[in-house]
Amino acid sequence: MKLYLLIIFACILVISAIVTLVSGLSFLYVLGFTALAVVLVILVDALVATASRLLPAKCANHEKKIYTVSAKEKKFYEKLKIRKWKDKVPEIGHFTGFRKNKIADPKSVEYLDRFLLEACYGELGHFLSLFLGFAILLFFPLTGIWFAVSIPVAIVNLLLNLPSLFILRYNSYKLEILRKSNLKKQQRAQQAA
């Protein structure tokens, strides 16, 4: 979480400095507006996460095609060396009562189903936030400083949501394999009994 906060604060300063240099406006004025834009984007992301989490479970069914991760997509994530950096991205599942940074019960199909459901809700929220972060453009006129600050803030929001989306999809691929393996073991145990 510290890394994300550091990135956000650094981006606020860089965006403010560039807009100040280009516009000639006061740095403190631009800094204040940039901070306001960041707060608005965070609020939009929170609203998107809350709204997506309120959808019925059938909207976040891991068996739906949109949540299915292909082997080719998994290779893309491996080329990004996701294993090396995925644990540095904050996981805020504690807000929904289900943490997704560690598998607590890898042998339970019911637990894995819940994990996949939560991961799908997370995917949906992060995917929507990629685009709805640009909604901050609706709060301000599309001219001058407003535009010069809002666009970079929305782009940073997009770039900060992408890693979380990638991690959720990368982990979902492995969870599906684990779930299928557990189902087969359960079926064999039932047949043997």
Legacy VTK file of the C-alpha trace (Angstrom):
# vtk DataFile Version 3.0
C-alpha trace
ASCII
DATASET POLYDATA
POINTS 193 float
0.000 0.000 0.000
2.911 2.336 0.764
4.220 1.913 -2.780
0.828 2.833 -4.264
0.523 5.896 -2.039
4.048 6.923 -3.004
3.183 6.555 -6.695
-0.009 8.591 -6.247
1.779 11.399 -4.395
4.631 11.418 -6.929
2.126 11.629 -9.790
0.288 14.488 -8.070
3.566 16.401 -7.807
4.711 15.630 -11.364
1.342 16.470 -12.938
1.140 19.673 -10.886
4.680 20.708 -11.809
4.160 20.115 -15.540
0.803 21.905 -15.623
2.305 24.801 -13.631
5.195 25.121 -16.077
2.906 25.010 -19.105
0.105 27.196 -17.749
2.037 29.692 -15.636
-0.518 29.289 -12.837
0.448 29.081 -9.178
1.892 25.703 -8.186
-0.251 25.577 -5.041
-3.400 26.279 -7.061
-2.576 23.507 -9.546
-1.515 21.171 -6.728
-4.845 21.708 -4.981
-6.792 21.010 -8.132
-4.704 17.908 -8.903
-5.292 16.595 -5.377
-9.033 17.226 -5.820
-9.010 15.312 -9.127
-7.215 12.394 -7.435
-9.741 12.323 -4.597
-12.571 12.306 -7.156
-10.996 9.407 -9.054
-10.583 7.460 -5.819
-14.256 8.113 -5.024
-15.281 6.951 -8.506
-13.198 3.780 -8.045
-14.796 3.174 -4.641
-18.281 3.633 -6.097
-17.487 1.274 -8.973
-16.108 -1.354 -6.573
-19.154 -1.053 -4.317
-21.627 -1.147 -7.206
-19.965 -4.143 -8.863
-19.923 -5.988 -5.515
-23.678 -5.407 -5.129
-24.428 -7.220 -8.388
-25.907 -10.722 -8.110
-23.400 -13.591 -7.948
-24.464 -14.767 -11.414
-22.796 -11.606 -12.829
-19.480 -12.763 -11.344
-19.709 -16.445 -12.228
-16.196 -17.739 -12.904
-17.559 -20.088 -15.560
-18.662 -17.200 -17.795
-16.520 -16.709 -20.848
-15.446 -13.169 -19.896
-13.796 -14.507 -16.734
-12.103 -17.438 -18.458
-8.348 -17.028 -18.815
-6.711 -18.763 -21.751
-3.277 -20.337 -21.690
-2.159 -17.623 -24.130
-3.318 -14.886 -21.759
-1.532 -16.645 -18.872
1.690 -16.661 -20.925
1.269 -12.906 -21.448
1.165 -12.432 -17.670
4.211 -14.640 -17.261
6.084 -12.512 -19.828
5.280 -9.543 -17.597
7.017 -11.520 -14.802
3.898 -11.085 -12.698
5.086 -13.553 -10.048
7.942 -11.229 -9.114
5.833 -8.127 -8.482
2.279 -9.264 -7.777
2.758 -9.330 -4.006
3.786 -5.660 -4.040
0.347 -4.585 -5.317
-2.035 -3.891 -2.430
-4.938 -6.289 -1.942
-7.862 -4.665 -0.163
-10.178 -7.650 0.120
-10.574 -6.914 3.817
-13.166 -4.307 2.780
-15.354 -7.106 1.404
-14.501 -9.566 4.149
-12.536 -11.884 1.851
-8.807 -11.554 1.330
-7.436 -12.751 -1.983
-3.716 -12.542 -1.308
-3.469 -16.069 0.104
-5.413 -19.307 -0.357
-6.539 -20.290 3.133
-8.140 -23.647 2.262
-6.748 -24.998 -1.030
-8.475 -28.382 -0.708
-12.012 -27.039 -0.311
-14.010 -26.669 -3.527
-16.526 -24.456 -1.694
-13.739 -22.150 -0.534
-12.246 -22.021 -4.043
-15.688 -21.233 -5.485
-15.965 -18.304 -3.074
-12.420 -17.210 -3.911
-13.214 -17.293 -7.630
-16.448 -15.367 -7.057
-14.577 -12.657 -5.161
-11.862 -12.595 -7.828
-14.517 -12.134 -10.524
-16.088 -9.263 -8.584
-12.605 -7.759 -8.327
-11.962 -8.216 -12.046
-15.247 -6.549 -12.886
-14.571 -3.614 -10.569
-11.023 -3.028 -11.810
-12.039 -3.409 -15.449
-14.826 -0.845 -15.089
-12.508 1.498 -13.165
-10.072 1.500 -16.079
-12.636 3.458 -18.071
-14.877 5.058 -15.483
-11.903 6.852 -13.964
-12.256 9.149 -16.957
-15.629 10.182 -15.493
-13.763 12.916 -13.616
-13.785 14.768 -16.930
-17.516 15.226 -16.360
-16.879 17.184 -13.141
-14.879 19.950 -14.801
-14.903 21.957 -18.032
-12.938 20.293 -20.823
-10.639 23.273 -21.272
-7.474 24.681 -19.808
-6.108 23.492 -16.509
-9.077 21.226 -15.843
-8.397 19.184 -18.938
-4.616 19.315 -18.456
-4.953 17.821 -14.970
-7.947 15.498 -15.360
-6.608 13.504 -18.323
-3.256 12.600 -16.688
-5.003 11.754 -13.398
-7.427 9.451 -15.242
-4.518 7.831 -17.118
-2.626 7.215 -13.857
-5.812 5.675 -12.442
-6.003 3.377 -15.468
-2.354 2.384 -15.038
-2.830 1.674 -11.326
-5.908 -0.495 -11.943
-4.298 -2.613 -14.679
-1.859 -4.540 -12.432
-4.672 -5.544 -10.062
-6.777 -6.750 -12.979
-3.833 -8.709 -14.382
-3.087 -10.300 -10.989
-6.704 -11.356 -10.473
-6.860 -12.946 -13.916
-3.467 -14.627 -13.520
-4.488 -16.099 -10.169
-7.911 -17.158 -11.508
-6.232 -19.383 -14.084
-4.388 -21.279 -11.343
-7.441 -21.386 -9.080
-9.501 -22.991 -11.846
-6.885 -25.731 -12.245
-6.794 -26.317 -8.483
-10.603 -26.379 -8.308
-10.871 -28.927 -11.152
-8.236 -31.107 -9.493
-10.156 -31.001 -6.203
-13.409 -31.880 -7.956
-11.775 -34.930 -9.544
-10.412 -36.035 -6.167
-13.872 -35.668 -4.621
-15.453 -37.723 -7.400
-12.847 -40.470 -7.000
-13.393 -40.517 -3.243
-17.166 -40.774 -3.712
-16.776 -43.609 -6.223
-14.409 -45.472 -3.897
-16.853 -45.162 -0.969
LINES 1 194
193 0 1 2 3 4 5 6 7 8 9 10 11 12 13 14 15 16 17 18 19 20 21 22 23 24 25 26 27 28 29 30 31 32 33 34 35 36 37 38 39 40 41 42 43 44 45 46 47 48 49 50 51 52 53 54 55 56 57 58 59 60 61 62 63 64 65 66 67 68 69 70 71 72 73 74 75 76 77 78 79 80 81 82 83 84 85 86 87 88 89 90 91 92 93 94 95 96 97 98 99 100 101 102 103 104 105 106 107 108 109 110 111 112 113 114 115 116 117 118 119 120 121 122 123 124 125 126 127 128 129 130 131 132 133 134 135 136 137 138 139 140 141 142 143 144 145 146 147 148 149 150 151 152 153 154 155 156 157 158 159 160 161 162 163 164 165 166 167 168 169 170 171 172 173 174 175 176 177 178 179 180 181 182 183 184 185 186 187 188 189 190 191 192
